[in-house]
Amino acid sequence: MKQHAPDIAAFDHGSCAHERARPASELRNLYVTERARLRRLVRRIVGSADVAEDVVQDAFVKLSSRGIGSADVGLLVRTAQNLARDVMRSERVRAAFADQTRPEQITAGPVAPDDDAARREELGDLLEALEALPERTRRIFLLSRVDEVSYPQIARMLGVSVSTVEKDMISALEFCRSWRRRRG
């Protein structure tokens, strides 16, 4: 996604040629003198040369309509830093979402009715098979996997230690693996 330096004339938004000449040349000079330094600064924030190049270009584009010049280096630097932080914030949000997404939530497309019915039947069979587990083990498993309750919360709810919750979950998961192997 490496982009080349933008045509500095693209930053030129004045109303007539005479008015555009001065801001465009100042912006061009600012781009030539500050681009490399801004890329290094932004790269330290975002950790990628390609993303840094994009952010620097975005900063120049964002400020191009303001008629900035050499006296506005601070504004340019602050704009680039803020855009870089926005990129990092967006990346953290995406990563957090990806961490919370389970494989079964990601599908290649719509689920065929037959596949949906088969999955529902399999879930029903599993819930029925779970009846063979001891009550506490079954309850811990369902609280964790269905209700998404954390182990410490389950321990508090049931008045047991976190270690007990972990051991019961291991038993329940081994039971599920065994049940799945038997189903073939």
C-alpha positions in Angstrom: 0.0 0.0 0.0 3.0 2.2 -0.4 2.0 5.5 -2.0 4.2 7.9 -3.8 4.5 11.6 -2.9 1.3 13.3 -4.0 1.3 16.0 -6.7 1.7 19.1 -4.6 -0.6 20.9 -7.1 -3.4 18.8 -5.8 -3.2 20.8 -2.6 -3.9 24.0 -4.5 -7.5 25.1 -3.7 -7.4 28.9 -4.2 -9.8 30.8 -6.4 -7.5 32.3 -9.0 -4.0 31.6 -10.4 -2.4 34.6 -8.7 -3.9 33.8 -5.2 -3.0 30.1 -5.6 0.6 30.6 -6.6 1.9 31.9 -3.2 0.1 29.3 -0.9 0.9 26.4 -3.3 4.6 27.3 -3.4 4.8 27.7 0.4 3.0 24.4 0.8 5.4 22.8 -1.7 8.4 24.2 0.1 7.0 23.0 3.5 6.4 19.5 2.0 9.9 19.3 0.6 11.5 20.5 3.8 9.4 18.7 6.4 8.2 15.5 4.8 11.1 13.3 5.8 11.2 14.6 9.4 7.4 14.1 9.7 7.7 10.5 8.3 10.3 9.7 10.9 8.2 11.2 13.7 5.0 9.5 12.6 6.8 6.1 12.0 7.8 6.2 15.7 4.2 6.5 16.6 2.6 4.0 14.1 5.5 1.6 13.7 5.3 1.3 9.9 6.9 3.3 7.2 4.0 2.7 4.8 1.4 3.9 7.3 3.6 6.8 8.2 3.8 7.9 4.6 0.0 7.7 4.3 -0.4 9.7 7.5 2.0 12.5 6.4 0.2 12.8 3.1 -3.1 12.9 4.9 -1.8 15.7 7.1 -0.7 17.8 4.1 -4.0 17.2 2.4 -6.0 18.1 5.5 -4.1 21.4 5.9 -3.9 22.2 2.2 -7.1 24.3 2.2 -5.8 26.5 5.0 -2.9 28.1 3.0 -0.3 27.1 5.5 3.3 28.2 5.2 6.7 27.9 6.9 5.4 29.6 10.0 2.9 26.7 10.4 5.3 23.9 11.0 4.0 23.4 14.5 0.4 23.0 13.2 1.6 20.5 10.6 3.5 18.5 13.2 0.6 18.4 15.6 -1.8 17.5 12.8 0.4 14.6 11.7 0.8 13.4 15.4 -3.0 13.5 15.9 -3.7 11.6 12.7 -1.1 9.0 13.7 -2.7 8.6 17.1 -6.1 8.2 15.4 -4.6 5.4 13.3 -3.3 3.7 16.4 -6.6 4.1 18.2 -8.4 2.6 15.3 -6.0 -0.3 15.2 -6.5 -1.0 18.9 -10.3 -1.0 18.4 -9.9 -3.4 15.5 -7.6 -5.7 17.5 -9.9 -5.7 20.5 -12.8 -6.6 18.3 -10.8 -9.4 16.6 -9.7 -10.7 20.0 -13.4 -11.0 21.1 -14.5 -12.6 17.9 -14.8 -16.3 18.1 -14.2 -18.6 15.1 -17.8 -19.6 15.0 -18.9 -16.0 14.6 -17.0 -15.7 11.4 -18.7 -17.3 8.5 -17.9 -17.4 4.8 -21.5 -16.4 3.9 -25.1 -17.2 4.7 -25.5 -20.6 6.4 -27.6 -23.0 4.4 -30.8 -24.1 6.1 -29.6 -27.7 6.2 -26.4 -26.7 7.9 -28.2 -24.6 10.3 -30.6 -27.4 11.2 -27.7 -29.8 11.6 -25.9 -27.4 13.9 -29.0 -26.9 16.0 -29.5 -30.7 16.2 -25.9 -31.2 17.2 -26.2 -28.5 19.9 -29.4 -30.1 21.2 -27.6 -33.5 21.3 -24.6 -31.9 23.2 -26.9 -30.2 25.8 -28.6 -33.6 26.3 -25.2 -35.4 26.7 -24.1 -32.7 29.2 -26.8 -34.1 31.5 -24.3 -36.9 32.2 -21.9 -34.5 33.9 -22.0 -33.7 37.6 -24.4 -30.8 38.2 -21.6 -28.3 39.3 -19.4 -29.2 36.3 -22.3 -28.8 33.9 -23.3 -25.5 35.4 -19.7 -24.2 35.3 -19.4 -25.2 31.7 -22.6 -23.5 30.7 -21.9 -20.4 32.6 -18.5 -20.1 31.0 -19.3 -21.1 27.4 -22.9 -20.0 27.0 -23.3 -17.1 29.4 -19.6 -16.0 28.9 -19.1 -15.5 32.7 -15.4 -15.3 33.8 -13.9 -18.0 36.0 -13.5 -15.7 39.0 -17.1 -14.6 38.6 -18.3 -18.3 38.4 -16.2 -19.1 41.5 -17.9 -16.3 43.5 -21.4 -17.3 42.2 -20.9 -20.9 43.2 -18.8 -20.4 46.4 -15.9 -22.4 45.1 -12.3 -21.6 44.3 -11.1 -20.5 40.8 -9.0 -23.7 40.8 -12.1 -25.8 41.2 -13.8 -23.9 38.3 -10.7 -24.6 36.2 -10.6 -28.3 37.0 -14.4 -28.7 36.3 -13.9 -26.9 33.0 -11.1 -29.2 32.0 -13.4 -32.2 32.9 -16.3 -30.7 30.9 -14.1 -29.9 27.9 -12.6 -33.4 27.9 -16.2 -34.7 28.0 -17.1 -32.6 25.0 -14.0 -33.8 23.0 -14.8 -37.4 23.8 -18.5 -36.9 22.9 -17.5 -35.3 19.6 -15.1 -38.2 18.7 -17.8 -40.7 19.4 -20.2 -38.8 17.0 -17.5 -39.1 14.3 
